[in-house]
C-alpha cells in the first residue's frame, strides 16, 4: 500500500501475451524502423537547423547534432533493453512502474502526455501553415479565416483539424494500416532529404565553413562552446520520436528481437541523415544568411544557392523545383509525426488506464479492429479542439525538456533493474553498464540545464497539474494499491508537490530578474499558480497526519 510499490515483472509479461481482448500484433522490424523514422524526421529538420546555426552554433551545428545524438543513443540503448525485456504498451511509463514504483510511473506517464498530445496539436497547426504555402505555389488560396484560430484573427484552423481527424481514423482502423501509410510517407520524405544532400553536395563552398566554430559573442549560448551545446539542446527536438517506437511494443510480432532493431536502427539512420543535411545546408550558403528566417525559409535559401555562379557573383538556382518537393516532404513528415504521436499517446493512456490511474474508457479495445478506438476518438476531439482554436506556440523546447526527463528516468531504470533483477531474461542487454546509462543521464541532464528558464517553468506547471490528477483520481482508483495507500504515501506526494511550488517560485523570480525579458504575465501567473497549489498540498499533508 505504497506509492513506491512496483508492478511485478511476471504481471507485465502476462499483459504482453496475445489474447482476444488485447492489442493486435502486426508490426515487424521494418515496420518499427519506419515508425521510428516517421516520428523522428519532421519539419523540425528543415526549420530548426537554420535557426540554431544562425543564432547558436554556426557551421558547427553538425557537432550539435552529434552531441544530441549521443544523448539519444545512450537512452536508446536503455530503451532497447527494456522494450525487449518488457514488451508492453506504455514505453517509459511501464518501465518506470517496474523499476521505481507507481508514483514515478505516474510522473513519467503525465510527462509523456505533454510530449505526445500537446506535440501532436502543435504539429497539426504547423501542418496547416505549410499546406497554405504549398497550395499557394499553385495559385490555390484558402481564406485566412479558416487557417487561423480566433486569437489570430481567424474563425477556425480547419486544415489542422482535418489532418488530426484523418490520422486518428487511420489509427482506429488498425496498426497494420497505420504502419503502411506511415511507410509510404517515410519513403517520400527520406527520398527528398537524400535528393537535397546529393544535389547540394556539388555546390558546397569551403569558405562557408570558416570559421567552423564562430567566436562567442560574449553572451551565453551565442556561438563558441556554449552555443554548440545550446544548439544541441534545441535540435534535440528534431530527434524526438524514436522513443515512440517503444509504445508499440505490445503490437510487435517478435518484440524481443524487433524492438531493439526498430529503436536503434531508426535512430542511427536519422542521425546520419541529419548530420549530412546540416553539413550541406551550411556549406552551400553562409550560416548568417539563415538569421531571422523560419519555416521553409532556411532550406529555400540553401536551394537558391545551389547553382553555378556567374561573373557578377550572382547564383542561378539549378533546381528551383526542389523547394516545392521539400514542402511536400514537410507535409508528409508532419503527417507521420502526428500519426505516431497520437499512437504513442493512446498507448500510454491505454497502460495507465489498465492500472486504474486513468478512467477505464482509455483501455477499452475495439472488438473488430483491436485498437483502443474510444481512446483515439477522445484524443481526436481534444487535439482537434486545441488545433482549431488555440494559436500556434513555440513548444519545441518544452517538448524537448519533457522527453529528456523521460530519457533520464529510463536510464536510471536500467541501473535499478540490473541491481534488483540481474537474472531476468533479456533479449537485448545494454552494453557497458553502468557507463552507458550514467552517461545517458549526464548528457540529457546537461542539455536540460542549457534550456531557457521559462521552459522549466512550463514543465513544473504541467507536472503540478499532473500531481492534482494523481491525488484526486489516481490514488483513489489504483489497481496495484486497491486496498488504499498508507499515510506516508500521501505525505510524500504532498511534500513533493510543495517542493515543486518552491522550485516554481524561485525559477520565476530568477527569470523575472532578467531586464531584457518582458515576462510579467508568466511571472504573476507562476506566483498565483504556486500559491493555490501550496494550499492544496498543505491540505494533503495535513490529511496524511
Buried (B, 14 or more C-beta within 10 A) or exposed (E): BBBEBBBEBEEBBEBBEEEEEBBBBBBBBBBBBBBBBBBBBBBBBBBBBBBBBBBBBBBBBBBBBBBBBBBBBBBBBBBBBBBBBBBBBBBBBBBBBBBBBBBBBBBBBBBBBBBBBBBBBBBBBBBBBBBBBBBEEEEEEBEEEBBBBBEEEBBBBBBBBBBBBBBBBBBBBBBBBBBBBBBEBBEBBBEBBEBBBEBBBEBBEEEBBEEEBBEBEEEEBBBBEBBBBBBBBBBBBBBBBBBBBBBBBBBBBBBBBBBBBBBBBBBBBBBEBBBBBBBBBBBBBBBEBBEEBEBBBBBBBBBBBBBEEEEEEEBEBEBEEBBBBBBBBBBBBBBBBBBBBBBBBBBBBBBBBBBBBBBEEBBBBBEEBBBBBBBBBBBBEBBBEBBBBBEBEEBBBBBBBBBBBBBBBBBBBBBBBBEEBEEBEBBBBBEEBBEBBBBBBBBBBBBBEBBBBBBBBBBBBBBBBBBBBBBEBBBEBBEBBEEEBBEEBBBBBBEBBBEBBEBBBEBBEEBBEEEEBEBEEBBEBBBEBBEEBBEBBBEBBEEBE
